[in-house]
Amino acid sequence: MGHRRRRQDHESRKGFRLRRQGRPVGDVLIPSSVTVRYSLDCCGYLCPVPILMTEEKIADLRAGEVLEVIFTDLGAKADLEAWCRGTGNEWAGCRDGKGKSFGYVRKKR
């Protein structure tokens, strides 16, 4: 599958775990009882690669855990929302940063 650049995800970095507890994250408020389990970097990839990477990584999570998906593709937000509806996972929201967006997916099953 001709990816535009080498695939990276922050989970592979030693000791990296993103935590955003009890504070607003853009238009998303992640409750203090929730920790983002993994952060997946899909920056630079175009559809459908962010969806495929999300599908692969979400399989590693347990029900209720949250995956942060970082992306630059303008269509990825709508694609991720639709993917969540189709798979039964929860789209917890999205926030925009400097040149990239951060989407949050909670594994349901």
GUKERO-160906 format. One record per residue (C-alpha): residue in one letter; x, y, z. Coordinates in nm, 3 decimals, decimal comma. Each point is the difference from the previous one (the first is absolute). Layout:
! residues N
PT;res;px;py;pz
PT;a;X;Y;Z
...
END
This chain:
! residues 109
PT;res;px;py;pz
PT;m;0,000;0,000;0,000
PT;g;0,201;0,302;-0,118
PT;h;0,013;0,214;0,314
PT;r;0,135;0,349;-0,061
PT;r;0,246;-0,022;0,288
PT;r;0,120;-0,247;0,256
PT;r;-0,276;-0,085;0,244
PT;q;0,059;0,122;0,353
PT;d;-0,207;-0,011;0,313
PT;h;0,096;0,159;0,327
PT;e;-0,082;-0,311;0,199
PT;s;0,326;-0,152;-0,121
PT;r;0,206;0,272;0,167
PT;k;0,138;-0,121;0,331
PT;g;-0,208;0,118;0,294
PT;f;-0,242;0,207;-0,211
PT;r;-0,358;0,014;0,115
PT;l;-0,216;0,300;-0,065
PT;r;-0,223;0,106;0,288
PT;r;-0,257;0,274;-0,017
PT;q;-0,212;-0,017;0,310
PT;g;-0,282;0,226;0,112
PT;r;0,079;0,292;-0,225
PT;p;-0,142;0,127;-0,326
PT;v;0,169;-0,122;-0,314
PT;g;-0,140;0,235;-0,267
PT;d;-0,369;-0,078;-0,031
PT;v;0,044;-0,327;0,190
PT;l;0,000;-0,038;0,377
PT;i;0,157;-0,327;0,098
PT;p;-0,116;-0,085;0,355
PT;s;0,263;-0,046;0,269
PT;s;-0,079;-0,372;0,014
PT;v;0,105;-0,043;-0,365
PT;t;0,356;-0,023;-0,126
PT;v;0,094;0,006;-0,366
PT;r;0,162;-0,340;-0,033
PT;y;0,184;0,046;-0,329
PT;s;0,079;0,286;-0,233
PT;l;0,012;-0,098;-0,366
PT;d;0,183;0,230;-0,244
PT;c;-0,167;-0,006;-0,343
PT;c;0,141;0,337;-0,111
PT;g;0,088;0,012;-0,367
PT;y;-0,220;-0,293;-0,096
PT;l;-0,304;0,033;-0,223
PT;c;-0,321;-0,203;-0,001
PT;p;-0,036;-0,290;0,060
PT;v;0,328;-0,043;0,190
PT;p;-0,108;0,180;0,325
PT;i;-0,306;-0,227;0,019
PT;l;0,206;-0,314;-0,060
PT;m;0,257;0,104;0,262
PT;t;-0,279;0,080;0,249
PT;e;-0,168;-0,334;-0,063
PT;e;0,328;-0,183;0,059
PT;k;0,086;0,190;0,321
PT;i;-0,351;-0,008;0,152
PT;a;0,022;-0,381;-0,006
PT;d;0,275;0,027;0,265
PT;l;-0,223;0,196;0,241
PT;r;-0,248;-0,133;0,253
PT;a;-0,363;0,112;0,010
PT;g;-0,025;0,353;0,143
PT;e;0,357;0,104;-0,081
PT;v;0,056;0,312;-0,211
PT;l;0,221;0,035;-0,307
PT;e;0,121;0,344;-0,108
PT;v;0,041;0,020;-0,378
PT;i;0,215;0,288;-0,128
PT;f;-0,061;0,085;-0,365
PT;t;0,054;0,264;-0,267
PT;d;-0,237;-0,132;-0,269
PT;l;-0,297;0,239;-0,014
PT;g;-0,242;-0,287;-0,070
PT;a;0,121;-0,223;0,282
PT;k;-0,236;0,145;0,263
PT;a;-0,312;-0,089;-0,201
PT;d;0,154;-0,337;-0,092
PT;l;0,078;-0,082;0,363
PT;e;-0,350;0,102;0,114
PT;a;-0,158;-0,222;-0,267
PT;w;0,237;-0,285;0,087
PT;c;-0,102;0,025;0,367
PT;r;-0,370;-0,015;-0,091
PT;g;0,063;-0,301;-0,220
PT;t;0,209;-0,192;0,252
PT;g;-0,187;0,082;0,321
PT;n;0,287;0,200;0,150
PT;e;-0,064;0,343;0,152
PT;w;0,121;0,320;-0,167
PT;a;0,090;0,205;0,309
PT;g;0,077;0,318;-0,196
PT;c;0,274;0,192;-0,170
PT;r;0,215;0,306;0,056
PT;d;0,215;0,195;-0,241
PT;g;0,361;0,091;0,067
PT;k;0,275;0,168;-0,199
PT;g;-0,032;-0,165;-0,340
PT;k;-0,140;-0,323;0,135
PT;s;-0,314;-0,135;0,165
PT;f;-0,045;-0,234;0,294
PT;g;-0,290;-0,245;-0,004
PT;y;-0,108;-0,218;0,292
PT;v;-0,147;-0,348;-0,041
PT;r;-0,127;-0,208;0,294
PT;k;-0,004;-0,374;-0,060
PT;k;-0,345;-0,136;0,070
PT;r;0,038;-0,375;-0,040
END
